[in-house]
Amino acid sequence: MTDKAPQGVVSPRARLGLLVSLTAASGVLALTGIVAGIARPDDSLGPGSNVLSLLSWGVLVGAFSGVGGLIARRRSENPIGWLLSLIGLLEALGFAAGAIGSWGIETGALSARAAGWVEVVAVAGVLAVALTGTQLPLLLPDGHPLSPRWRTFSRLSVGLVVVAGVATLLQPKTVDELPGVANPLGVEGGDAFGAVFFLVILSFFGAVASLVLRYRRARSHDRVQLRWIGLGGVAFLITFVLALILIAVTDSANDPNSLAGLVAEPLFQLAFAALPMSIGIAILRHRLYDIDVVINRTLVYGALTATLAGVYLGSVLLLQLVLSGLTKDSSLAIAASTLGVAALFRPARTRIQEVVDRRFFRRKYDAQRTLERFGAHLRDQVSLDSLSAELQAVVGQTMQPKHVSLWLRNADRTS
């Protein structure tokens, strides 16, 4: 008796070995990039040279590779795990290549031509982002396209990603942030492939449309999975937009070592890491957390934080203006504003919770209001028949069950 797997089927041991190799390679590349970034002697070339940004890259690679490895290990039939692992490897490869190229040209360890060849490998990061946008929405959460037509669309988008990668390699340009280092593969006319990038962006929207259509056709459990995935995607998009606004408002694009410039990239990378984490929760957990509770708390405490921060800053500025004639010390204004914000915390949270429930969770809000009215009416009700009818009506309105029955136990009274 042999343990050989059938022809055309990869054995579990081979799958495990490949998975370990992918994860180990991603970890080694990420660590190499971090070390090379820290060893750079010149920190004036942008946010990639600060430790916070380097560590955020490590977190990003770890999120994709780690979550991908877990999914591939526990749900080997689902290709999502392997796709996440591949994206993590490409991210690590691009990050390490960029860091090594920068380190080599700054220290003189690499010639301009050698650094250019190293930077060519950094195109792997572009491929990782393109695969994330075009393939993950098409395959989530079970690893299969929605229909044969979407399978064809998936193959076409993969072809576009490959062509976009080739177009990036052929563009005759100087490597960003590395003066004097030219693209060794650049050719005249390489910019003619630029139109393919527009097609890749269009495929992003097509993939998202597939995900929305899948949600509309999904069952309850699949919808909860997709909500978790959507939460990670929305968190990434919101953070990405905020980072762009932060860079534009502070003009940190011209001064990458400013505080905004140093914070924007790590913020972007950490938000990107939220996407594989939400995918891991959606796929690996048999009993998912109630996503509505998470969204509810996020809306409430996000709005509460923004409100209290605005009140605090406004009151500090106002009190400093009012008290400027009495004292030059701003500690009084800060202390008064802190006390005011502390006093507003509970009523503000209650009010914001009510607004969120009424606007976004109407069914829950209506159920609470119905139960409150029933509780107030219960104190004045003396007829058992009327009480039974009203109780069944309230349960049907709030819980919306298919059937409602009320059982009352007869109590024997003896004098």
Protein Blocks (a to p, Z undefined) as FASTA:
>chain_A
ZZbdcehiacfklmmmmmmmmmmmmmmmmmmmmmmmmmpmblknojklpmklmmmmmmmm
mmmmmmmmmmmmmmmmlmklmmmmmmmmmmmmmmmmmmmmmmmmmnopacfklmmmmmmm
mmmmmmmmmmmmmmmmmmpcnopafbfklmmmmmmmmmmmmmmmmmmmmpccddehighi
acfkbcehklmmmmmmmmmmmmmmmmmmmmmmmmmmpcfklmmmmmmmmmmmmmmmmmmm
mmmmmmmmnopmmmmmbmklmmmmmmmmmmmmmmmmmmmmmmmpmbacdfklmmmmmmmm
mmmmmmmmmmmmmmmmmmmmmmmmmpmcfklmmmmmmmmmmmmmmmmmmmmmmmmmmmmm
mmlmmmmmmmmmmmmmmmmpcbfklmmmmmmmmmmmmnopabdcdddddddddZZ
